[in-house]
Amino acid sequence: MKVERYLNDEIEVKGSIHLSLLDPEKLSPAEVARLAKIVEEAGSSAIMVGGSLNVSEGTMDETIKIIRENCNLPVIIFPSNVNTISRYADAIWFMSLLNSMNPYFIIGAQVQGAAIVKKYGLEALPMGYIIVGDGGTVGIIGQARPLPPRKAEIIALYALAAQYLGMRFVYIEGGSGVSEPVPPSTVKVVRDYIDVRLIVGGGIRRGDQAEVLAEAGADIIVTGTVLEEDDVERKLRDIVSGVLAGGKKRKGL
Ligand code: 1GP
């Protein structure tokens, strides 16, 4: 429960927190090393590692080892399949893609992955994963039936079902690199339905977007694509300060 407790403590103190997502497929080892330092300095609370395409256990291992050498943040696996589970991480989002049309992504991969997680001694963080809108690559790979972003009540009921199933985190995923994040009005409706931790990601590129989403109810904001662009230090600082400002406003800190 170490990483979960750490995340909860961070959320209690800061209101909302930021997690950086590194995709091993899109970054060279040198870029991973540089980014690990940058995200720690910018104020991210943890690093997620994963990607939908062309990621193997070997590339996950290599990426996570480099992160560990360059920063002290917890590393959480964001798995796309059973072949992306690394023994070098601190924890894994043990997630179910709730609106997939293929049972493999709801429970099949989890059954296969459970023994590996146990063998590697990884902390499992139970999470309901819901793909909204365009959904990007993960929507295609995960065979999701994407939920329309403004069908807030339906999205909220998926989230509530996740909570009732015992998941302690719910992730509303807009899809990596999409043009628009999930609408803040939808995040607000989901927030009002659930008590567990709410994660929002996909298409967030600026501090003002992160701020309204955190204010609307996101406990955790995830960004990945901005880390693959120029001027990453400034963009990341802007996003992290937006997350903190939004969380403080919502919680009156
Ligand atoms: C993808 O939600 C994450 O799973 C991050 O999305 O790459 O658009 O920041 P971006």
Boltz pocket constraint, residues with backbone or C-beta under 6 A from the ligand:
constraints:
  - pocket:
      binder: B
      contacts: [[A, 21], [A, 173], [A, 174], [A, 175], [A, 176], [A, 177], [A, 178], [A, 200], [A, 201], [A, 202], [A, 203], [A, 204], [A, 222], [A, 223], [A, 224], [A, 225], [A, 226]]
      max_distance: 6.0
